[in-house]
Structures are given as C-alpha cells and as structure tokens.
C-alpha cells in the first residue's frame, strides 16, 4: 500500500510579477505516477516553458500528483494531459493554471489572472489538450484528413478530395466518416472555453493534442483557409457524396456538418490573431459581436470578463483588475459603465434584451447592463451600413431615430450619467407613446404560406378602427404594416427603396399569382430569424412596431438622444424605468420625434433606467 503523502502547501509569491512553473519529471511508462516540482520565477526572467490549455471538467479532483515530494490532487482530464505531455528522457517545464496558481488564495488568483496574457505570450508554445481519443476511435481520422485538406489551393475543389481519396483506396463513404470525425473533434469542450481566446490569440506557437494524435495549429488555420476559399465550400460536395451521406447519416445535413467543421470559435480566434499580427486592438464593438455569435463557457461567471481583458485595447480595461471577491453584479456593472463612458454613445444599449428570469431573481441587477453569463446580449437590428464604393467606403446609419444621420462623435454618456452607486443610468430623451396591443408571430411562419386574404384579415385585426392612414407617415395601413415587418429594409439591408415593394403591395390582391407569392415568401423568409424573438405591437396613437418577446402592454416607446433606434422601457415606480430592449417603430426611425420636439408635439425629459 502506497504511503499517504502530506498535502502540498503553497508559499506566497514574492510579487505580482512572479509565477510558478511545474517541472514535470520524465517517465518511460505512460501510466506511471505523475511527479514534479514547483519553482518560482520572475515572469521577465524565466527559462523556456510551455503553457497547457485545457478544460478543467466537473469531476472531483481525486487523481494524484507528487509535487515537491508532497501530495497534490488534480482532475482526471489534467492527469491524462500531463501523462501525454510527459517526456520519456528529460523533465518538461510547464505552466498549468490548476497547479501553478494557488486557487484557494483569492488575491493571488486575481493577480495571476491579470498577467495571464503575458504568461501565455511568453511561452515557447501553447499545447492544447483536447482530451483522450474516443473509445470508438471516431476522432482519429480527423488528424489524417486535415493535412490532406490543408494542401488544397483555391483552384481545387472538393471533387479533388474525393478523387484523391479514391486513388488511395478509400470510398466516398469513408471520406464522409472522416468528415464526421472532424465534426467530433470540433465538438470537444475546449473550443467553447472563454479562456481559449486569450490563450491562443497571444500564443507564439500552438499545437493540438488528442490522445496520441498531434496536429499543429497551422494545420487548423490551413483548414479554415481551404474551407473559406474553395468554390464549392458552401455547397453540397458532390452528388456522389450526397447520396452516400443520405445512406450513412440520413438525419444530419451535410451543410450543417461542414459548417461545424470550422467551429464558430475558430473564426473568432483566427480573426483576433490576425488583428494582433497587424497591430490592431479589439474594440468594444468587436467584443460585443464576439459575445453574440459565440457561446463561450466559464465555470466562474466573472471569467466572462477577466478572460477577455488580455485581448481588448488598453483604455477599455483601464482600472479593471481581476478580483474574485467582487460579485457578478458589481463586476458587470462597473465594466459596462467603463465601456459606455469610453465609447461615449448609446450603440451598445441596442444589444441588450430584458431577461425575466435574471431580474426576477436579482432585482438590483441593472437592466442596462448585459449579463455576460446568461446571454442577455442579443443580435440587434442592423443599424450601420457601408457604401460599397471601391475608393471611399462610406459609413452611415441605417436608422437615426434621434436625428443624426452620421455616427456621432459627441459623448452621450459620461461619468455624470450614473447615480445611486452606478446602478441608475440617466439619459435625455422623449417618451413617444405607450404600447397597447401585442401580437406574437413567433413560430407562426405557416401563416404566410396561406392565401393572402388570411394575412389581410390579420392586418385588419391590428388596425385601429378609426384610422385609414398610418399615424406616423399618412401612408396606407397595409403598406405601413409590411414596411414595419421588414423594418423598412430590402434584402440587402438598405433603408430606402424597398426592393420587393410591388410584391408587398399586392397583399390586397385576392388572386396573387404563384410566382408573386413565391417572391413575397422570399422576402418574409429573410426575417425568419427576427421573428423568433420579436413581437409585433401597436401603440395607443397607432404606431406599429417590432420588439422583443419580453415586451408587455403598458411599456413605453422612447427615443433617447444619441440613440439610433427607439427603446422599449417599462415603468418601475419612483420615476424609474426598466430597459426591455431596442425596437423598430415605423414612422419614428428618421428623426421625426426630434422634429416633433421642435414644434411642441413632444417634450424632452430625463429618463432614469435602473
């Protein structure tokens, strides 16, 4: 029976610029017990080392590591990774967060996290441990296929891959299984870690390790390049492959598989590495876009902020120091306040959506602050567009509800915009009207597959009986409806000149031709994603709008100074409001409310959002 070792006890680091490195002892046998030694170094004066990037997992730390001749407990996935990394002939110097940081020492943990970027940037290489291979060997073919795909150039197609596979004795079915293996590889939890971004973006070199399989990070980059540039990359591979796919995997469309091959997080990582190589920094807009289009995970909700500090520009993280004693609410509020003041405008409020569950559990969590953990950040209405002129790209606003037709450089949010220990945001704006009627069309797309007169009846139900013309523009009610439904955009996203206006206007034609109805259906299909989380509403005065599905009757439509689009606010007593989210309201998207202020129709006032 092995002797029970005394537990390892950390000694304090000399300063915030010191780190510990693990000297992992060599062993010939893969299953031999792990042994190592922790040594303290000044970060600016370390010997060559490598960093391990991996997932902690949720299993208990019941595996053993002998550390400085004392006992130390680690999780199974880390034990597996260290055994695979361990060399047979000499010791290996590594930085591993679970071992090199005293995780129970909260101040040290925060201090080490603040220099995490420098730790990974200083490593000779970052080793990505994806875990052991699947028992059925389904991930192994990916490591064989990626180098083959990476050799393709822009002039070759996926047919070349098929022909090359057949020349080596493989069938189309075998190739499909290899592609499926890529999907399995991309489904590993590592790709969803929020820390992945910083660890790989700043790395000098990186390699992937899955069991005994090894692949350079450059191979992954080449795979991405091939996928993005091959002419057939976004189409079915070949009819032969399609038939084989139908036989082998009838319930998984091949297009979805190919998209999963590239892994959404991979796109983000590569783009950030490219910005870094060009000397560019990550802005808040890029950061928010990343938060929307990826689903990164963190065991500690505060890491949704701390893990990104290493890749954002300096002025955005000034004054933000990792502190694991802070509550999630205080951290998210202080960080977002800092970002809003730094940017000086209201663009980022358009990303937010009221979360009933979150604010029911925690009434003090400000509604103007995103919950980075529970995804209150959502895709917003497309607001900025670029003229495609070759020499002089033009940036403008698709909507300008508060009057400005260009992105404003004047700050609309300053330090004085906040009160009550930063919990209340003060804005200047106009309360336009009260929402009176809400009609959900989420999940009801079949409505638009029925005859046009069905849709006409629905419009008639929504139309105020005393109105023949739309209140916001004096146009016919039906025209106002479909322009509201499409947010007054064409398929290309432009605000003026509705491309399919003639199809929409023919809603009242009882004998719409099949071809016309098909074209109309294409227009409606363009907004299918929007309808999943939006509702149609009408206000007391007769304005039509689209808002989030959290909108309720009695909510207020407001236009705030500096806002590109109107906001939906909910009265919360004592002159305060909750921010429900952005909205589209037909007839007030182009500065009409500000003109109404000038002629006395509307009045500016202070709007306090908690």
C-alpha positions in Angstrom: 0.0 0.0 0.0 1.4 3.4 -1.1 2.3 5.8 1.7 -0.1 8.8 2.1 1.8 12.0 1.4 1.4 15.2 3.3 -0.6 17.7 1.2 1.4 20.4 -0.7 1.2 23.9 0.8 1.8 26.9 -1.4 4.3 29.6 -0.4 3.3 33.2 -1.2 4.7 34.6 -4.4 7.3 37.4 -3.9 5.3 39.9 -6.1 2.5 40.1 -8.7 5.2 39.7 -11.4 6.3 36.3 -10.3 4.9 32.9 -11.4 5.4 29.3 -10.6 6.4 26.7 -13.2 5.9 23.0 -13.0 9.0 20.8 -13.8 7.2 17.6 -14.8 9.5 14.6 -14.3 10.2 12.2 -17.1 8.8 8.6 -17.2 9.0 5.7 -19.7 5.6 4.3 -18.8 2.5 6.3 -19.8 0.6 5.0 -16.8 3.4 5.8 -14.3 2.5 8.1 -11.4 3.0 11.8 -12.0 5.8 13.6 -10.2 7.0 17.2 -10.5 8.5 20.2 -8.8 7.2 23.7 -8.5 9.7 26.5 -8.8 9.1 30.3 -8.6 10.4 32.6 -11.3 10.2 36.3 -12.1 8.0 36.5 -15.2 10.5 38.6 -17.1 13.3 36.1 -16.4 12.0 32.5 -16.9 13.7 29.6 -18.6 11.9 28.3 -21.8 8.5 26.8 -20.9 5.2 25.7 -22.4 1.6 26.5 -21.4 -1.1 24.0 -21.2 -4.6 25.0 -22.5 -7.3 22.5 -21.4 -10.7 22.1 -19.7 -11.0 21.6 -16.0 -14.1 19.4 -16.2 -16.6 19.0 -13.4 -15.4 15.7 -11.9 -13.8 15.7 -8.4 -10.0 16.2 -8.1 -9.3 12.6 -7.0 -6.1 11.9 -9.1 -2.7 12.2 -7.5 0.4 14.2 -8.4 3.5 14.1 -6.3 4.6 17.7 -6.0 7.9 18.6 -4.3 7.6 15.2 -2.6 4.2 16.1 -1.2 0.7 15.2 -2.2 -1.4 17.2 -4.7 -4.8 16.4 -6.1 -5.8 17.0 -9.7 -8.7 16.1 -12.0 -8.8 13.2 -14.4 -8.5 15.3 -17.6 -5.5 17.1 -16.4 -3.9 13.9 -15.3 -4.4 12.4 -18.8 -3.0 15.5 -20.4 0.1 15.6 -18.2 0.8 11.9 -18.9 0.6 12.5 -22.7 2.9 15.6 -22.4 5.4 14.0 -20.1 8.7 13.2 -21.9 10.5 9.9 -21.6 14.0 11.2 -21.4 14.0 14.6 -19.6 11.9 16.9 -17.5 9.4 19.2 -19.1 8.8 22.8 -17.8 5.1 23.8 -17.9 2.7 26.4 -16.7 -0.6 24.9 -15.7 -3.1 27.1 -14.0 -4.6 24.5 -11.7 -1.2 23.7 -10.3 0.9 26.9 -10.7 -1.8 29.2 -9.1 -2.9 28.8 -5.5 -6.6 28.6 -6.5 -7.8 28.9 -2.8 -5.8 32.2 -2.4 -8.3 34.7 -3.9 -6.0 37.7 -4.1 -3.2 35.6 -5.7 -5.7 34.1 -8.2 -6.8 37.6 -9.3 -3.2 38.8 -9.5 -2.2 35.9 -11.7 -5.2 36.2 -13.9 -4.2 39.9 -14.6 -0.9 38.7 -16.1 -2.3 35.6 -17.9 -1.8 37.3 -21.3 1.9 37.7 -20.5 2.3 34.2 -19.2 0.8 32.7 -22.4 2.6 35.2 -24.7 5.9 34.3 -23.0 5.6 30.6 -23.6 7.6 28.9 -26.4 4.4 27.0 -27.3 0.8 26.6 -26.1 -0.2 22.9 -26.0 -4.0 22.4 -26.5 -5.1 19.3 -24.7 -8.4 18.1 -26.2 -8.7 15.0 -24.1 -8.2 11.3 -24.8 -9.4 9.9 -28.1 -13.0 8.5 -28.2 -13.2 4.8 -27.4 -14.6 4.1 -30.9 -11.7 5.9 -32.5 -14.0 8.4 -34.2 -11.7 11.4 -33.7 -8.6 9.8 -35.1 -9.4 10.1 -38.8 -9.6 13.9 -38.4 -5.9 14.1 -37.8 -5.3 12.2 -41.1 -7.8 14.3 -43.1 -6.8 17.8 -42.0 -3.3 17.7 -43.6 -4.8 16.4 -46.8 -7.4 19.2 -46.9 -4.8 21.8 -46.0 -2.8 21.1 -49.1 -5.6 22.2 -51.4 -5.4 25.5 -53.1 -8.0 27.9 -54.4 -8.2 26.3 -57.8 -9.1 22.8 -56.5 -12.5 21.6 -55.4 -13.9 19.1 -53.0 -14.1 16.8 -56.0 -10.3 16.6 -55.9 -10.6 15.4 -52.3 -12.9 12.6 -53.5 -10.7 11.6 -56.4 -7.6 11.7 -54.1 -9.4 9.5 -51.6 -10.5 7.0 -54.2 -7.0 6.8 -55.6 -5.8 5.7 -52.2 -8.4 3.1 -52.0 -11.0 5.0 -49.9 -14.7 5.3 -50.8 -16.9 8.3 -50.7 -18.5 6.7 -47.6 -15.1 6.6 -45.9 -14.5 10.2 -46.7 -17.8 11.2 -45.2 -16.8 9.3 -42.0 -13.6 11.3 -41.9 -15.6 14.5 -42.3 -17.8 13.3 -39.4 -14.6 12.8 -37.4 -13.8 16.5 -37.9 -17.2 17.3 -36.5 -16.5 15.2 -33.5 -13.1 16.9 -33.0 -14.8 20.3 -33.2 -17.4 19.3 -30.6 -14.8 18.9 -27.9 -15.5 21.2 -24.9 -12.2 23.0 -25.3 -13.5 25.0 -28.2 -16.2 26.6 -26.0 -13.9 27.8 -23.2 -13.9 31.6 -22.8 -10.2 31.5 -21.9 -9.4 30.0 -25.3 -9.5 33.3 -27.0 -6.7 34.9 -25.0 -4.6 31.8 -24.7 -4.4 31.2 -28.4 -4.6 34.8 -29.7 -1.3 35.7 -27.9 0.5 32.4 -28.4 3.7 32.3 -30.4 3.1 28.7 -31.5 0.4 26.2 -30.7 -0.3 22.5 -31.2 -3.3 20.3 -30.6 -3.1 17.0 -28.7 -5.9 14.5 -28.6 -4.8 11.2 -27.0 -1.7 10.3 -29.0 -2.7 12.3 -32.0 -0.8 15.6 -32.7 -1.6 18.4 -35.0 -0.1 21.9 -35.4 -2.3 24.9 -35.0 -1.2 25.9 -38.5 -3.0 22.8 -39.8 -6.2 24.2 -38.3 -5.6 27.6 -39.9 -5.0 25.9 -43.3 -8.2 24.0 -42.9 -10.1 27.3 -42.3 -8.4 28.9 -45.4 -9.3 26.0 -47.6 -12.9 25.9 -46.5 -13.4 29.6 -47.0 -11.8 29.8 -50.4 -12.9 26.6 -52.2 -15.6 27.5 -54.8 -17.8 24.6 -53.6 -17.2 25.1 -49.9 -20.7 26.3 -49.2 -22.5 23.8 -51.5 -23.1 20.1 -51.4 -19.8 18.3 -52.1 -20.8 16.1 -54.9 -23.9 14.2 -55.8 -22.0 11.0 -55.1 -21.1 12.2 -51.6 -24.6 13.5 -51.1 -26.0 10.0 -51.8 -23.5 8.4 -49.6 -24.4 10.8 -46.8 -28.1 10.0 -47.2 -27.3 6.4 -46.7 -24.9 6.7 -43.8 -26.2 9.7 -41.9 -29.7 10.5 -43.1 -30.6 12.8 -40.2 -27.6 15.2 -40.4 -27.5 17.5 -43.5 -24.0 17.7 -44.9 -24.0 21.5 -45.0 -24.5 21.6 -41.3 -21.7 19.2 -40.8 -19.3 21.3 -43.0 -20.2 24.4 -41.0 -19.5 22.6 -37.7 -16.1 21.5 -39.1 -14.9 25.1 -38.9 -16.2 25.6 -35.4 -17.6 29.1 -34.7 -15.0 29.8 -32.0 -12.2 29.1 -34.6 -13.4 32.0 -36.8 -13.2 34.4 -33.8 -9.8 33.1 -32.7 -8.3 33.5 -36.2 -9.7 36.9 -36.7 -8.3 38.1 -33.4 -4.9 36.6 -34.2 -5.0 38.5 -37.5 -5.8 41.8 -35.7 -2.9 41.1 -33.3 -0.5 40.4 -36.2 -1.5 43.7 -37.8 -1.0 45.6 -34.6 -4.7 46.2 -34.2 -6.7 46.1 -30.9 -10.0 44.7 -30.0 -12.7 47.3 -29.7 -15.9 47.0 -27.7 -17.9 46.6 -30.9 -15.8 43.6 -31.8 -16.0 42.2 -28.3 -19.8 42.5 -28.3 -20.1 40.9 -31.7 -18.0 38.0 -30.5 -20.3 37.6 -27.4 -23.3 37.4 -29.7 -22.0 34.9 -32.3 -20.3 32.5 -30.0 -21.3 30.6 -26.8 -18.2 30.6 -24.7 -18.5 28.9 -21.3 -16.8 29.6 -17.9 -17.2 27.8 -14.6 -16.9 31.2 -12.9 -19.2 33.9 -14.4 -16.6 36.6 -13.6 -14.3 34.9 -16.1 -16.6 36.1 -19.0 -14.9 39.5 -18.3 -11.5 38.6 -16.9 -10.7 36.1 -19.7 -11.1 38.9 -22.3 -9.0 41.6 -20.7 -5.9 40.4 -22.4 -7.2 41.0 -25.9 -9.0 44.3 -25.6 -7.4 47.7 -26.0 -5.8 49.2 -23.0 -8.2 52.1 -22.5 -11.1 49.7 -22.3 -9.6 47.7 -19.4 -8.0 50.6 -17.5 -9.0 50.4 -13.9 -10.3 46.8 -14.3 -8.3 44.4 -12.1 -9.4 40.7 -11.7 -10.9 40.5 -8.3 -12.8 37.3 -7.4 -14.2 38.8 -4.3 -16.4 41.1 -6.4 -20.0 39.9 -7.0 -21.0 39.3 -10.6 -23.5 42.2 -10.4 -20.9 44.7 -9.3 -18.3 43.5 -11.8 -20.6 43.5 -14.8 -22.0 46.9 -13.9 -18.6 48.6 -13.3 -17.1 47.1 -16.5 -20.0 48.0 -18.7 -20.2 51.5 -17.2 -16.5 51.9 -18.0 -17.0 50.8 -21.6 -20.0 53.1 -22.1 -18.1 56.1 -20.9 -15.1 55.1 -23.1 -17.3 54.9 -26.2 -19.5 57.8 -25.3 -22.6 56.7 -27.2 -25.6 54.5 -26.8 -24.9 52.0 -29.5 -24.3 49.2 -27.0 -27.7 49.5 -25.3 -29.2 48.1 -28.5 -27.5 44.8 -27.8 -29.4 44.2 -24.6 -32.6 42.3 -24.0 -34.5 42.1 -20.8 -34.1 38.8 -19.0 -37.2 37.9 -17.0 -35.5 35.1 -15.1 -32.4 37.1 -14.2 -34.2 40.3 -13.0 -36.8 38.3 -11.1 -34.1 36.6 -9.1 -32.0 39.7 -8.7 -34.0 42.9 -8.8 -30.8 45.0 -8.2 -29.1 43.9 -11.3 -29.4 46.9 -13.7 -31.3 46.2 -16.9 -28.9 48.4 -18.8 -26.1 46.1 -18.0 -25.6 42.9 -20.0 -25.5 39.5 -18.2 -22.5 38.0 -20.0 -23.2 34.7 -18.4 -26.8 34.2 -19.3 -26.7 35.9 -22.7 -28.9 38.9 -22.3 -26.8 40.2 -25.3 -28.7 39.5 -28.5 -28.3 40.3 -32.1 -29.6 43.8 -32.8 -31.3 45.4 -35.7 -28.8 46.1 -38.5 -28.0 49.7 -38.0 -24.8 50.7 -39.7 -24.1 50.1 -43.4 -21.2 50.8 -45.7 -21.4 52.1 -49.2 -19.6 49.7 -51.4 -17.7 52.4 -53.3 -14.2 51.0 -54.1 -12.1 54.0 -53.2 -14.1 55.8 -50.5 -16.2 53.5 -48.3 -18.9 55.5 -46.6 -20.2 54.7 -43.1 -23.7 55.9 -42.2 -26.6 54.9 -40.1 -29.4 52.8 -41.4 -31.7 54.4 -38.8 -31.3 57.7 -37.0 -34.2 57.9 -34.6 -32.7 60.8 -32.6 -32.0 62.8 -35.7 -28.3 62.4 -36.6 -27.6 60.7 -39.9 -23.9 60.0 -39.1 -22.4 58.2 -36.1 -21.9 60.9 -33.5 -18.6 61.8 -32.0 -20.1 63.7 -29.2 -20.4 61.7 -26.0 -23.9 61.0 -24.9 -22.8 59.0 -21.8 -20.3 60.5 -19.3 -19.4 59.8 -15.7 -22.2 62.1 -14.6 -24.8 59.9 -16.3 -24.8 57.5 -13.4 -26.3 57.7 -9.9 -27.0 55.6 -6.9 -23.6 53.9 -6.8 -23.7 53.4 -10.6 -27.0 51.4 -10.5 -29.1 54.1 -12.4 -28.3 55.3 -15.9 -29.6 58.9 -16.7 -30.4 59.7 -20.3 -32.2 62.6 -22.1 -35.0 61.6 -24.4 -38.7 61.6 -25.3 -41.4 59.2 -24.2 -43.2 58.8 -27.5 -46.2 56.5 -26.8 -47.5 53.6 -24.8 -47.7 50.0 -26.2 -51.3 49.0 -26.2 -51.6 45.8 -28.3 -49.2 42.9 -28.8 -49.5 40.1 -31.3 -46.8 37.4 -31.3 -45.9 35.8 -34.5 -43.1 33.7 -33.1 -43.1 30.2 -34.6 -46.1 31.1 -36.8 -44.4 31.2 -40.1 -47.1 28.9 -41.6 -49.4 31.8 -41.5 -47.5 33.2 -44.5 -47.9 30.0 -46.5 -51.7 30.5 -46.5 -53.7 32.6 -49.0 -53.0 36.4 -48.9 -56.5 37.2 -47.7 -55.7 35.4 -44.4 -52.9 37.9 -43.8 -55.2 40.7 -44.8 -57.6 39.7 -42.0 -54.8 39.6 -39.5 -53.7 43.2 -40.5 -57.4 44.3 -40.2 -57.4 43.0 -36.6 -54.4 45.0 -35.8 -55.6 48.2 -37.5 -57.3 50.8 -35.2 -60.9 51.2 -36.4 -60.6 55.0 -36.6 -57.6 55.0 -38.8 -57.5 54.8 -42.6 -54.0 56.2 -42.9 -50.9 55.4 -40.8 -50.3 57.9 -38.0 -46.6 58.0 -38.5 -46.5 58.7 -42.2 -50.0 59.1 -43.6 -49.5 56.1 -45.8 -52.0 53.2 -46.2 -52.2 50.9 -43.2 -51.2 47.8 -45.2 -48.1 49.5 -46.6 -47.1 50.6 -43.1 -47.6 47.1 -41.9 -45.3 45.3 -44.4 -42.7 48.1 -44.0 -42.8 47.5 -40.3 -42.5 43.8 -40.7 -39.4 44.2 -42.9 -38.0 47.0 -40.7 -38.2 49.1 -43.9 -35.3 47.2 -45.4 -34.6 45.4 -48.7 -32.9 42.0 -48.8 -29.6 43.9 -49.0 -30.3 45.8 -45.8 -30.8 49.2 -47.2 -33.4 51.5 -45.6 -34.7 53.3 -48.7 -36.1 51.9 -51.9 -37.8 48.7 -50.9 -36.8 46.1 -53.5 -39.8 43.9 -53.3 -42.3 46.7 -52.7 -44.5 45.6 -55.6 -44.9 42.1 -54.1 -45.8 43.5 -50.7 -48.3 46.0 -52.1 -50.2 43.2 -53.7 -51.2 41.7 -50.4 -54.7 43.1 -51.1 -54.9 41.2 -54.4 -57.1 38.2 -53.8 -55.7 36.4 -56.8 -52.0 36.8 -56.2 -50.1 34.6 -58.7 -48.0 31.7 -57.5 -44.8 33.4 -58.8 -45.6 36.6 -56.9 -46.4 34.7 -53.7 -43.1 32.9 -54.0 -41.2 36.2 -54.3 -43.1 37.5 -51.3 -42.3 34.4 -49.4 -38.6 35.0 -50.0 -38.9 38.5 -48.5 -40.6 37.1 -45.4 -38.1 34.3 -45.1 -35.4 36.9 -44.8 -36.9 38.0 -41.5 -37.5 34.5 -40.1 -34.7 34.8 -37.6 -36.0 38.1 -36.3 -39.5 36.7 -35.8 -38.2 34.0 -33.4 -37.6 36.5 -30.7 -39.7 39.5 -31.8 -43.4 40.5 -31.5 -45.5 42.9 -33.5 -47.1 45.7 -31.4 -49.2 48.8 -31.7 -49.3 51.9 -29.6 -52.2 54.0 -28.3 -51.6 56.6 -31.1 -51.5 53.9 -33.7 -47.7 53.4 -34.3 -46.7 49.9 -35.5 -43.5 48.3 -34.2 -41.4 45.2 -33.7 -39.9 44.5 -30.2 -38.5 41.6 -28.2 -40.9 39.0 -27.0 -40.5 40.4 -23.5 -42.5 43.5 -24.4 -45.7 44.0 -22.5 -48.8 46.2 -22.8 -48.1 49.4 -20.9 -44.5 49.6 -21.9 -43.2 52.9 -23.2 -41.6 53.6 -26.6 -38.8 56.1 -26.1 -36.2 57.9 -28.3 -33.1 58.9 -26.4 -30.6 61.5 -27.5 -27.8 59.7 -29.4 -29.9 56.6 -30.0 -30.0 55.1 -33.4 -33.2 53.2 -32.7 -36.1 53.6 -30.2 -36.0 51.7 -26.9 -38.8 49.9 -25.0 -38.9 50.9 -21.4 -41.1 49.6 -18.6 -42.3 51.9 -15.8 -40.8 50.7 -12.4 -42.1 53.3 -10.0 -40.4 56.4 -8.5 -39.8 57.8 -12.0 -37.6 54.8 -12.9 -37.7 52.5 -15.9 -36.5 49.0 -16.8 -34.8 48.6 -20.2 -36.6 45.9 -22.2 -34.7 46.3 -25.4 -34.5 48.1 -28.7 -37.4 48.2 -31.1 -38.4 49.3 -34.6 -41.3 51.7 -34.8 -42.4 52.7 -38.2 -42.6 56.5 -38.7 -40.1 57.5 -35.9 -36.9 56.0 -37.3 -35.6 59.0 -39.2 -35.6 61.8 -36.6 -39.3 62.5 -36.7 -39.6 62.7 -32.9 -36.9 65.3 -32.7 -38.8 67.4 -35.3 -41.8 66.9 -33.1 -39.9 68.3 -30.1 -39.2 71.5 -32.2 -42.8 72.0 -33.0 -44.1 71.2 -29.5 -45.6 67.8 -30.2 -43.1 66.0 -27.9 -41.1 67.1 -24.9 -37.5 66.1 -23.9 -37.1 64.9 -20.3 -34.7 62.9 -18.1 -35.1 59.2 -18.4 -33.7 57.2 -15.5 -33.1 53.5 -16.2 -32.4 51.1 -13.3 
